[in-house]
């Protein structure tokens, strides 16, 4: 059994349940979860005979033991790729709205950077205590865009989960938030490797990257279309109902190549 990777056991909890229902208000516990998930992804990407693309990283696929040690589970969408090789395009783009890389929707080519994007969203969710999917009825904007805006305003710590009541290690929180934004960078080429992301999370003296403001190279309409399918478009009532009626609360979505191509029109 690989470290930080396992199948569910009867005494395991899903990370999403910990964040939203249990006593998950202490930052150091969340930080431990972030490091555990990152270590699992580091193992998958660099330490196996072939590179393993997980394909569906989200809190619902993170399992927590009694000591809140994080394990990565559910490899239903995983792919094996030779180290240094490009993966093949797929006719069906699969992933969970809110966590799927918009670039994957566009290119239909799963890659390491798609996992990195999902990991970034998970980091932001752990730090902010907010789900990433779009909410309607005047509710807050998608998590990633919201944290980006705060970063540009030099107010990124305002994204910290309010349930923490400001009681957290400022440098830890800043590292998690910046690492999340870096991993979920709109440009795949600007995203870190998992080794670089983990170096930022682990080292107290790590230098924070300076992230450029989002500059879209395609039309705003095309970008919005990509993000609608990547982030989902759930009403507050629908999202809460889905969470209450499922231990995973975010379900994997599948889009054919025809579905995906219409996003670029």
SULTA-V343057 format. One record per residue. N is the residue number from 1. RES is the residue in one small letter. SS is DSSP state (H for helix, E for strand, L for the rest). OMEGA is omega in whole degrees, -180 to 180 (* if undefined). NEAR is the number of other C-alpha atoms within 12 Angstrom. Layout:
# SULTA-V343057
n=N res=RES ss=SS omega=OMEGA near=NEAR
n=N res=RES ss=SS omega=OMEGA near=NEAR
This chain:
# SULTA-V343057
n=1 res=x ss=L omega=180 near=12
n=2 res=x ss=L omega=179 near=17
n=3 res=x ss=L omega=178 near=22
n=4 res=x ss=L omega=179 near=30
n=5 res=x ss=E omega=-178 near=29
n=6 res=x ss=L omega=173 near=23
n=7 res=x ss=L omega=-178 near=25
n=8 res=x ss=L omega=172 near=23
n=9 res=x ss=L omega=-173 near=14
n=10 res=x ss=L omega=-178 near=11
n=11 res=x ss=L omega=178 near=13
n=12 res=x ss=L omega=174 near=26
n=13 res=x ss=E omega=173 near=33
n=14 res=x ss=E omega=-179 near=38
n=15 res=x ss=H omega=-179 near=44
n=16 res=x ss=H omega=179 near=36
n=17 res=x ss=H omega=178 near=29
n=18 res=x ss=H omega=-176 near=32
n=19 res=x ss=H omega=-170 near=35
n=20 res=x ss=H omega=-176 near=28
n=21 res=x ss=L omega=-178 near=16
n=22 res=x ss=L omega=-179 near=16
n=23 res=x ss=L omega=-177 near=17
n=24 res=x ss=L omega=-173 near=29
n=25 res=x ss=L omega=-176 near=26
n=26 res=x ss=L omega=-174 near=28
n=27 res=x ss=H omega=-175 near=32
n=28 res=x ss=H omega=176 near=24
n=29 res=x ss=H omega=178 near=29
n=30 res=x ss=H omega=180 near=40
n=31 res=x ss=H omega=177 near=35
n=32 res=x ss=H omega=177 near=30
n=33 res=x ss=H omega=-180 near=40
n=34 res=x ss=H omega=180 near=47
n=35 res=x ss=H omega=179 near=38
n=36 res=x ss=H omega=179 near=33
n=37 res=x ss=H omega=178 near=45
n=38 res=x ss=H omega=178 near=45
n=39 res=x ss=H omega=178 near=32
n=40 res=x ss=H omega=-180 near=37
n=41 res=x ss=H omega=176 near=45
n=42 res=x ss=H omega=178 near=34
n=43 res=x ss=H omega=-178 near=28
n=44 res=x ss=H omega=-174 near=36
n=45 res=x ss=H omega=-170 near=33
n=46 res=x ss=H omega=-169 near=24
n=47 res=x ss=H omega=177 near=19
n=48 res=x ss=L omega=-179 near=20
n=49 res=x ss=L omega=171 near=14
n=50 res=x ss=L omega=177 near=19
n=51 res=x ss=E omega=179 near=26
n=52 res=x ss=E omega=174 near=33
n=53 res=x ss=E omega=-176 near=38
n=54 res=x ss=L omega=173 near=40
n=55 res=x ss=L omega=-178 near=41
n=56 res=x ss=L omega=180 near=44
n=57 res=x ss=L omega=178 near=47
n=58 res=x ss=L omega=-179 near=46
n=59 res=x ss=H omega=-179 near=47
n=60 res=x ss=H omega=178 near=36
n=61 res=x ss=H omega=176 near=40
n=62 res=x ss=E omega=-177 near=44
n=63 res=x ss=E omega=-179 near=40
n=64 res=x ss=E omega=175 near=39
n=65 res=x ss=L omega=-177 near=26
n=66 res=x ss=L omega=-179 near=17
n=67 res=x ss=L omega=-177 near=16
n=68 res=x ss=L omega=173 near=31
n=69 res=x ss=L omega=-174 near=32
n=70 res=x ss=E omega=176 near=39
n=71 res=x ss=E omega=180 near=41
n=72 res=x ss=E omega=-178 near=44
n=73 res=x ss=L omega=179 near=36
n=74 res=x ss=L omega=-179 near=25
n=75 res=x ss=L omega=-178 near=23
n=76 res=x ss=L omega=180 near=17
n=77 res=x ss=L omega=-176 near=26
n=78 res=x ss=L omega=177 near=28
n=79 res=x ss=E omega=174 near=27
n=80 res=x ss=E omega=180 near=26
n=81 res=x ss=E omega=176 near=24
n=82 res=x ss=L omega=179 near=21
n=83 res=x ss=L omega=179 near=19
n=84 res=x ss=L omega=-179 near=15
n=85 res=x ss=L omega=176 near=14
n=86 res=x ss=L omega=176 near=17
n=87 res=x ss=L omega=179 near=25
n=88 res=x ss=L omega=174 near=18
n=89 res=x ss=E omega=-179 near=19
n=90 res=x ss=L omega=177 near=23
n=91 res=x ss=L omega=-179 near=21
n=92 res=x ss=E omega=177 near=24
n=93 res=x ss=E omega=-176 near=36
n=94 res=x ss=E omega=178 near=37
n=95 res=x ss=E omega=-178 near=38
n=96 res=x ss=E omega=177 near=38
n=97 res=x ss=L omega=-177 near=37
n=98 res=x ss=L omega=-176 near=45
n=99 res=x ss=L omega=-178 near=50
n=100 res=x ss=L omega=-179 near=48
n=101 res=x ss=L omega=177 near=46
n=102 res=x ss=H omega=178 near=41
n=103 res=x ss=H omega=176 near=36
n=104 res=x ss=H omega=177 near=42
n=105 res=x ss=H omega=-178 near=43
n=106 res=x ss=H omega=-173 near=36
n=107 res=x ss=H omega=-176 near=25
n=108 res=x ss=L omega=-179 near=29
n=109 res=x ss=E omega=178 near=29
n=110 res=x ss=L omega=-179 near=40
n=111 res=x ss=L omega=178 near=39
n=112 res=x ss=H omega=-175 near=43
n=113 res=x ss=H omega=175 near=37
n=114 res=x ss=H omega=174 near=47
n=115 res=x ss=H omega=-179 near=46
n=116 res=x ss=H omega=178 near=50
n=117 res=x ss=H omega=-179 near=47
n=118 res=x ss=H omega=177 near=51
n=119 res=x ss=H omega=178 near=53
n=120 res=x ss=H omega=179 near=48
n=121 res=x ss=H omega=178 near=50
n=122 res=x ss=H omega=178 near=48
n=123 res=x ss=H omega=180 near=51
n=124 res=x ss=H omega=180 near=46
n=125 res=x ss=H omega=178 near=42
n=126 res=x ss=H omega=-177 near=46
n=127 res=x ss=H omega=-172 near=50
n=128 res=x ss=H omega=-177 near=38
n=129 res=x ss=L omega=179 near=32
n=130 res=x ss=L omega=176 near=34
n=131 res=x ss=L omega=-172 near=40
n=132 res=x ss=L omega=-172 near=43
n=133 res=x ss=L omega=178 near=39
n=134 res=x ss=E omega=172 near=33
n=135 res=x ss=L omega=-179 near=25
n=136 res=x ss=L omega=177 near=17
n=137 res=x ss=L omega=175 near=13
n=138 res=x ss=L omega=180 near=10
n=139 res=x ss=L omega=-176 near=17
n=140 res=x ss=L omega=178 near=20
n=141 res=x ss=L omega=178 near=27
n=142 res=x ss=L omega=-174 near=34
n=143 res=x ss=H omega=-175 near=39
n=144 res=x ss=H omega=-180 near=44
n=145 res=x ss=H omega=-180 near=30
n=146 res=x ss=H omega=-180 near=31
n=147 res=x ss=H omega=176 near=42
n=148 res=x ss=H omega=-179 near=34
n=149 res=x ss=H omega=178 near=23
n=150 res=x ss=H omega=178 near=22
n=151 res=x ss=H omega=-180 near=28
n=152 res=x ss=H omega=180 near=19
n=153 res=x ss=L omega=-177 near=14
n=154 res=x ss=L omega=-180 near=17
n=155 res=x ss=L omega=-171 near=17
n=156 res=x ss=H omega=-180 near=31
n=157 res=x ss=H omega=176 near=33
n=158 res=x ss=H omega=179 near=24
n=159 res=x ss=H omega=-178 near=38
n=160 res=x ss=L omega=-180 near=39
n=161 res=x ss=L omega=-179 near=31
n=162 res=x ss=H omega=-180 near=18
n=163 res=x ss=H omega=176 near=21
n=164 res=x ss=H omega=178 near=27
n=165 res=x ss=L omega=178 near=15
n=166 res=x ss=L omega=-178 near=19
n=167 res=x ss=L omega=179 near=17
n=168 res=x ss=L omega=175 near=24
n=169 res=x ss=L omega=-174 near=22
n=170 res=x ss=H omega=-178 near=21
n=171 res=x ss=H omega=176 near=26
n=172 res=x ss=H omega=-179 near=32
n=173 res=x ss=H omega=-180 near=36
n=174 res=x ss=H omega=180 near=37
n=175 res=x ss=H omega=-180 near=37
n=176 res=x ss=H omega=-178 near=49
n=177 res=x ss=H omega=-180 near=47
n=178 res=x ss=H omega=177 near=43
n=179 res=x ss=H omega=178 near=50
n=180 res=x ss=H omega=178 near=47
n=181 res=x ss=H omega=180 near=47
n=182 res=x ss=H omega=-180 near=45
n=183 res=x ss=H omega=-178 near=44
n=184 res=x ss=L omega=178 near=44
n=185 res=x ss=L omega=-177 near=38
n=186 res=x ss=L omega=180 near=37
n=187 res=x ss=L omega=-179 near=27
n=188 res=x ss=H omega=-177 near=26
n=189 res=x ss=H omega=-179 near=18
n=190 res=x ss=H omega=-180 near=21
n=191 res=x ss=L omega=179 near=33
n=192 res=x ss=L omega=165 near=33
n=193 res=x ss=L omega=178 near=31
n=194 res=x ss=H omega=177 near=38
n=195 res=x ss=H omega=179 near=27
n=196 res=x ss=H omega=180 near=24
n=197 res=x ss=H omega=-180 near=39
n=198 res=x ss=H omega=176 near=34
n=199 res=x ss=H omega=178 near=24
n=200 res=x ss=H omega=-178 near=32
n=201 res=x ss=H omega=-174 near=38
n=202 res=x ss=H omega=-172 near=25
n=203 res=x ss=L omega=178 near=18
n=204 res=x ss=L omega=-179 near=18
n=205 res=x ss=L omega=-179 near=12
n=206 res=x ss=L omega=179 near=20
n=207 res=x ss=L omega=-179 near=18
n=208 res=x ss=L omega=177 near=24
n=209 res=x ss=L omega=175 near=25
n=210 res=x ss=L omega=-175 near=16
n=211 res=x ss=L omega=178 near=26
n=212 res=x ss=L omega=172 near=19
n=213 res=x ss=L omega=-179 near=20
n=214 res=x ss=L omega=175 near=23
n=215 res=x ss=L omega=-178 near=14
n=216 res=x ss=L omega=-180 near=16
n=217 res=x ss=L omega=177 near=11
n=218 res=x ss=L omega=-176 near=17
n=219 res=x ss=L omega=178 near=14
n=220 res=x ss=H omega=-180 near=16
n=221 res=x ss=H omega=180 near=16
n=222 res=x ss=H omega=180 near=23
n=223 res=x ss=H omega=179 near=25
n=224 res=x ss=H omega=180 near=23
n=225 res=x ss=H omega=178 near=26
n=226 res=x ss=H omega=-176 near=34
n=227 res=x ss=H omega=177 near=35
n=228 res=x ss=H omega=-179 near=29
n=229 res=x ss=H omega=-179 near=38
n=230 res=x ss=H omega=-177 near=40
n=231 res=x ss=H omega=-177 near=35
n=232 res=x ss=L omega=179 near=35
n=233 res=x ss=E omega=-174 near=27
n=234 res=x ss=L omega=172 near=29
n=235 res=x ss=L omega=179 near=20
n=236 res=x ss=H omega=-178 near=22
n=237 res=x ss=H omega=-178 near=16
n=238 res=x ss=H omega=-178 near=20
n=239 res=x ss=H omega=180 near=27
n=240 res=x ss=H omega=180 near=21
n=241 res=x ss=H omega=-180 near=16
n=242 res=x ss=H omega=-180 near=17
n=243 res=x ss=H omega=-177 near=23
n=244 res=x ss=H omega=-176 near=17
n=245 res=x ss=L omega=-180 near=13
n=246 res=x ss=L omega=178 near=16
n=247 res=x ss=L omega=-179 near=24
n=248 res=x ss=L omega=175 near=29
n=249 res=x ss=L omega=177 near=30
n=250 res=x ss=L omega=-173 near=36
n=251 res=x ss=L omega=179 near=27
n=252 res=x ss=E omega=178 near=28
n=253 res=x ss=E omega=-179 near=25
n=254 res=x ss=E omega=-180 near=25
n=255 res=x ss=E omega=179 near=26
n=256 res=x ss=E omega=179 near=20
n=257 res=x ss=H omega=178 near=22
n=258 res=x ss=H omega=177 near=18
n=259 res=x ss=H omega=-175 near=22
n=260 res=x ss=H omega=-177 near=32
n=261 res=x ss=H omega=-179 near=22
n=262 res=x ss=H omega=-180 near=17
n=263 res=x ss=H omega=-176 near=28
n=264 res=x ss=H omega=-178 near=25
n=265 res=x ss=L omega=* near=17
